[in-house]
Amino acid sequence: MALQFTSDNFQAEVLQSEQPVLVDFWAEWCGPCKMIGPLVDSVASDTEGTAKVGKVDVDTEQELARTYNIQSLPTIAFFKGGEVVETLIGTKGVTAEALKEKLAALA
């Protein structure tokens, strides 16, 4: 199951992580977000111990959404060393395998 990232834990869990981190920026009302939600959860299970995978609800965490200039949902951001190194917008090409490959390449 994916972690829940909030403004309270984002610094420690994402920015200071020794492991690569996948952050799924999503919203409850977003249909495509609900489509990829189970994929993100499956990637979280499959990469436990080698990467962190979590979600940010942009409705409750508007400051984080602004900080990372999230304008379309879903947006998946890959972090390494506290920096965004890649971003995927929408659902095109988003598969569990593709997400795991991107995380593995950052390890």
N, C-alpha and C positions, 0 to 999 in steps of 0.2 A: 504494500500500500504506500502511495506517495505521501511524503511529509507535507505539512501545511506550513508554508512560509508566511510570516507576518512582519510588520515593521519592527516588532519586538525581537524576533529571532533571526532576521535576515542577515545582519552583520556577522553573527557567529556561525550560522548554518551555511551561508552561501559565500559571503565575501572573504571569510577567514578559513574556508574549507581547504584542507590539504588535497581533497579529491575533486575531480571534475563534478560540476553540478548542472543538472537540467532543471530549469524552472518553466513550468507551464502557467502562463498568464491566462486566466479564464474568467468566465462569469456564469452564474446560474442560468441566466436567460439566453445564453449563446448555444444554439443547436449544434454547430460544428464542434464546440468545446466538449459537449456531452459525448460526441462521437469518438473523440480521441482520448477522453478521460480514462477509459479502461486500458487503452494502450499504454498510457503513462504509468498507470498502476502496475501493469505487467512488467514494464521496463524497470520500475522501482524494485520489484521482487527479484528480477533476474540480475540486477547489478548491485544488489546489497553487498556492502563491504568494499566495493571498488569505485562506486560513484554515489552521489546523493541525487535523489529525484524528488521534486516537490512541486506544489502548486501555490499560486498566489491568486486569490479572489480579488479581481480589480475593483469590485464594488465596495468591498470592505477595506481594501488596501490601496486607496486612490493615490496616496503619496508615492508608493513604490511604482505604480503604473506611470505616474508623471516622471519620476526619476529616470525610468528606462524608456520613456517616450513610446509607450504602448498605445498604438492608435487603431490596431485591428486585432480581432480575436478569432481563433486562438493565436497566441504568439508563444513560441517556445524559444527560450534563450539558453545558450550553453555558456557556463562560466568556468574559467580556469584562472587561478591566482587572483580572484576577486574582480576579474574583468570579463565583460561579454566578449566571447570570441566568435560566436555565430548565432544567427537568429533565423528561425523558420516562422513564416507567417501563413496562416491558413492550414488546410488539411492536405494539400497536394503533396504527395511523396512522403507523407508522414506514416511510417510503419514502425512497428516495434523493432524490427531488425535494423532499419535505418537509424533510429534513435540510439540503439545500443552500439552500433558501429561508430557513430559520432562521439559517444562517450568514451569508447575504447580508444579512439584515436587521440583523445585528450589526456588519457591516463599516463 
